[in-house]
Structures are given as C-alpha cells and as structure tokens.
Amino acid sequence: MEIVLYGVAVSAFVAKVRIALDWKGLPYREETPPGGYGSPEYRALVPAGSVPGLVVDGQAFHGSNALVELVEELVPAPPLLPADPFGRARARALLDFHDNRVEAAARAMFPLVKRDWRAEPEAVESGVAAVEAALARLSDLVAPAPFHLGAEPSIADMAFPVTLQMAEMMGAEMGRPLAIPPALDEWRRTASALPPVARSLGIARGAMETWLAGFRRG
Ligand SMILES: N[C@@H](CCC(=O)N[C@@H](CS)C(=O)NCC(=O)O)C(=O)O
C-alpha cells in the first residue's frame, strides 16, 4: 500500500490522522498540499480540498474521523477503537466532542492572535474561557482510568493533546493562560506520553512557535 498524508503541521485534525498511522506503524509519506489547502492543484489530488487528506494507492479520502476509521479497518491491530460496540460509540462521541467543541473553541483563537489582541482583552478572555468551558464539559463526561475508555488508550484520548497544546500556546502568547481542569491532568500526561502522540506534539509545537512568531509585535 502506498499512503500519502496531506497536511499542515499546526493542524490538530492532521495530527489525529498522523497519530493513527503512527500507532499502526504504517509506512506513509507526509506532504503539504501543493498550492495550499483548497487550491486547484490540491483539489486535483484530494477533491474535498481540506486537510487531512489521505491518498491510498491513488484513491483520495478526507475527513479526519473517516480517515481514522479507514486506517483502523485496513490495519486492525493495535486497535484505535475499543472492541465492544458501546466503547466504540463512546469513542466516536468523544471524537465528535473534540472536533466540534474543544477544537472548534481552540480554533477560534487563531484570528485573535493575528489581530491586535492587546486592544481586545474581552475577546481574549472569552476566547480562552470558551476552551475552558469545553474542557469543563469534557471532565464531566469522562472518568479517566487512566484513559477515557479504561485501561487501553484509544483515538478518543490521542486526539486531544495536540489541541490542548495549541490552545495553551495561544493563551500564553496573549497573556491569558489556559487552565486545564485538574481532573484531566493525569490523563493528559499519560495520553501525551504515548509515542505517536508525543511525536505529533513535537511537530505541532515547532509549527505553532513559528506561526506565533510571525504575528508577534515588537
Ligand atoms: N472535519 C474536517 C475538518 C478539517 C479541517 O477543518 N481542516 C482545515 C485545516 S485545519 C481545512 O482544511 N480547511 C480548509 C477547507 O476545509 O477547505 C476533518 O475532520 O478533517
């Protein structure tokens, strides 16, 4: 199988799929979308134009959760999802919570960093507080032991650390540190130490540092 992952290093959605591929030990090549995401050149390869995109033996796929499920079905071990239907449903719901609550709130901080955020302290406060509210909801939803779905890690753990790091770095940049609920501390440390997660955290950290430096005003 020839696998190409199209992505950008700051993206938590791309990280989710890179982590899934690394978890399986699948060989793949990672490339940035030619012409940038959404460009005609990239859409010729991945018609959706979004990242992550995955091309498997010439066939293009998109949507990070569909890509995770594809990887899981192509290579079942080691698993990314629990074996039982209830656990799988919980994992999918947590992925949805990650994408639509936590990542969505973290993503809303990007335009703030680009603007003159010093002139908009209320916007900074509400941007960071929105991520904290999503994390408070998450901590009510889960009881990590040590992972969200029990003793074994799943993609429902692995998807979060890059997003948390991204929000933390933007909060710190704007002088409003993000507070992560203490109940999630140990889970976060354990999930972050999984080697594929640690690798993507490193990739995303470097890319975020470069991105943040690009908007830093003297
Ligand atoms: N639901 C998509 C979201 C991915 C996403 O929003 N990707 C952004 C970059 S982080 C993107 O490609 N935006 C451009 C576009 O959608 O055309 C997924 O899970 O893959």
Ligand as a Chemical Component Dictionary entry (heavy atoms), coordinates in Angstrom:
data_LIG
# 
_chem_comp.id                   LIG 
_chem_comp.type                 NON-POLYMER 
_chem_comp.pdbx_formal_charge   0 
_chem_comp.three_letter_code    LIG 
# 
loop_
_chem_comp_atom.comp_id 
_chem_comp_atom.atom_id 
_chem_comp_atom.alt_atom_id 
_chem_comp_atom.type_symbol 
_chem_comp_atom.charge 
_chem_comp_atom.model_Cartn_x 
_chem_comp_atom.model_Cartn_y 
_chem_comp_atom.model_Cartn_z 
_chem_comp_atom.pdbx_ordinal 
LIG N1  N1  N 0 -13.940 17.923 9.525  1  
LIG C1  C1  C 0 -12.649 18.032 8.894  2  
LIG C2  C2  C 0 -12.022 19.329 9.316  3  
LIG C3  C3  C 0 -10.634 19.525 8.831  4  
LIG C4  C4  C 0 -10.314 20.991 8.715  5  
LIG O1  O1  O 0 -11.080 21.854 9.162  6  
LIG N2  N2  N 0 -9.204  21.276 8.078  7  
LIG C5  C5  C 0 -8.853  22.654 7.799  8  
LIG C6  C6  C 0 -7.419  22.923 8.169  9  
LIG S1  S1  S 0 -7.095  22.566 9.878  10 
LIG C7  C7  C 0 -9.006  22.847 6.299  11 
LIG O2  O2  O 0 -8.567  22.031 5.515  12 
LIG N3  N3  N 0 -9.661  23.956 5.917  13 
LIG C8  C8  C 0 -9.828  24.292 4.542  14 
LIG C9  C9  C 0 -11.025 23.681 3.888  15 
LIG O3  O3  O 0 -11.798 22.963 4.566  16 
LIG O4  O4  O 0 -11.182 23.904 2.689  17 
LIG C10 C10 C 0 -11.780 16.841 9.319  18 
LIG O5  O5  O 0 -12.072 16.249 10.354 19 
LIG O6  O6  O 0 -10.850 16.509 8.584  20 
# 
loop_
_chem_comp_bond.comp_id 
_chem_comp_bond.atom_id_1 
_chem_comp_bond.atom_id_2 
_chem_comp_bond.value_order 
_chem_comp_bond.pdbx_ordinal 
LIG N1  C1  SING 1  
LIG C1  C2  SING 2  
LIG C1  C10 SING 3  
LIG C2  C3  SING 4  
LIG C3  C4  SING 5  
LIG C4  O1  DOUB 6  
LIG C4  N2  SING 7  
LIG N2  C5  SING 8  
LIG C5  C6  SING 9  
LIG C5  C7  SING 10 
LIG C6  S1  SING 11 
LIG C7  O2  DOUB 12 
LIG C7  N3  SING 13 
LIG N3  C8  SING 14 
LIG C8  C9  SING 15 
LIG C9  O3  DOUB 16 
LIG C9  O4  SING 17 
LIG C10 O5  DOUB 18 
LIG C10 O6  SING 19 
# 
